[in-house]
Structure formats: structure tokens, C-alpha cells
Amino acid sequence: MLYWETADQDPSLDDAMREWTALWKPLPKVVFSTTLSAVRGQARLASGGLAEEIERLRAEPGEGDIAIGGATLAAEAAALGLIDEYRTVVYPVLVGGGIPFFPQHERRVDLELVETRTFSSKVVHLRYRVAR
């Protein structure tokens, strides 16, 4: 995702991508890695486990959401019961393989639909809240 730190300098970027870049750049980011010793851009390397880092982020002042990218990290957060909302983006393409975003044989999680949005590209954004 380091690309987005300087993407606004690309003259071929369309308006939607420029808008995304403007939203992305100022966001604080935490990188979880077992191989990196340093990160660049608006990011810091996680110094603790996932639960510890999420607790630290939730304790910071201000409002905002914590987004988790990557199936492995999301699966760990789900297994630890750390997810309050699921926001999925469905692209109108079928592909096979890869790491499942929702691991099999995990506990059942009941969800309440909060919002849906369909973009002109036919991409659909679904927002669900975990039912408590």
C-alpha cells in the first residue's frame, strides 16, 4: 500500500483515485510483519500482538474506525472476537484460490446489515454490525 503515499503525483490518476489517495495518505497505519524491521510512509511497525495493538488504537483519543486488511490478520481478529463491524467490498469478478477471508470451522457470528452501496462500476459495499 506504500504506492498510495505518492500516487497523487501520478498525472494519469483519475479523479476517483485522487480522492482515494487524499483519504488514504493522512490515515495512521500499523504494519504487522514477521520479516520487516522498518516501514515507510504514514506507518509504524506493530510492536505487540494483534489484540494489544487494537487495544492501544482504541485507547487513542479521537474518533475513527480501525480497518484490517489481509485475510490472515482479519481471521486472527475474528477468532479473538475483536471485530465490531464487517465492511466488505464485492467486485463483479469470480476468482479461485487464495486465503479465505472468512476461515472455515470458526464460531458462528450473527450479523446485522447496516448499509449497502452500489457504485457505478458495479462494485458493492456491504456494511454489517456484529449482533451482540
N, C-alpha and C positions, 0 to 999 in steps of 0.2 A: 504493500500500500504506500510505500515511500514515493511512488510516482506522483501521487496526488499532492505532495508537498510543493512541487514546482510545475504542475500541469498547467496552471494558468498562464505560463509563459509560452505555451504551445499555440501558435497562431491558427492552427487547424481545428482547435477545440470548438465545438458548437456551444450554443447558449446553455443547454441543459447541463453539459459537462462543466462549464464555467460556474454555474450555480452550485453544482455538487462540490467543486473544488473550494468555493468560498465557504461552504458549510463544513467541509472536512478539515481544512487546514487549522483552524483555531482549536479544534477539539483535543483535549488531552488523551493520550493513548498509552496503554500499558501492553508491553510485548512479553509473552510467555515463551521462553525458549530454553532448550537444554543444550544448545550449541553456540548461541551468540554470547559474546562478552560485553557488547555495547550495541546501542541502537542510535539512529539519527532522526532528525526532524523533531516534530512535536510528540516525542515518545520517550518513555522510560522503560527500562527492563524491570520486570517483576522481581521483587526480592523475596517474596514469600509464596506460599501456596495459593491456589485459586480462592479458597474461602477467606483466607487472610486478606488478600488483595481486594476482594469485593467488599469486605467489612471496612477496610481502610477507605475505599472510594465512597461508600455510603456515608461515612462519618465526615467527609469533607463538606465545607459549607457550600451553599448554593443549591440550585435545582438542576435536574437533568437526569437522563437515563444512562444506564450502563449497558452498552451493547457488546455482545460477544460474537466474534467472528471465528469461524472454523468449527467443523463438526466435532473434532476431538475435544476441544475446550468446552463447547456447548454441551456435549454429552456428560462431561465431568460436572459441569454446573448443574445440569438437570439431576444427575444422580445425588448430588449434595443438597438438592431442594433449594437452590439459590435463585431460581428463575421465577419472577413475578408475572412476566408477560412474554409471549412469543410473537415476534413480528417476522413473518415470512414473506418472501417475495417470490412469486411463481412466474417463471419465464415460459412462454409458449413453445417449449422445445423439450423433447424427450431424449434423455441420455442414459447410459447404463454405466455401472461401475462406480468406483469411488467409495468414500467412507459415508455410511448413512448418517444423516443429521440427527435422526431420532433412533437411537440404538434399540435393537430388539431385546425382548425379555427384561425390560426395565419395568418399574412400577407404573401403574396407570395414573395419568394426570388428566383430570377433567378440566376443560377449557370453556370460557365464555367468550363469544365473538363480540369484539368491541368496535371494530371498524373494518371496512373493505374499501379499497380504491383501485380502480382500473385506469391505467394510463393509456395514452394514445397508441403506445407501442404494443398494447395488449398485455403488458406486464400487470400482474395483480398483486397488490399489497394486502396482506391479511394480518390483523392485529387481534390477538387473543389474550385474555387475562386468565391466569390460573385460578380456578374456582377453589375457594378455601372452605 
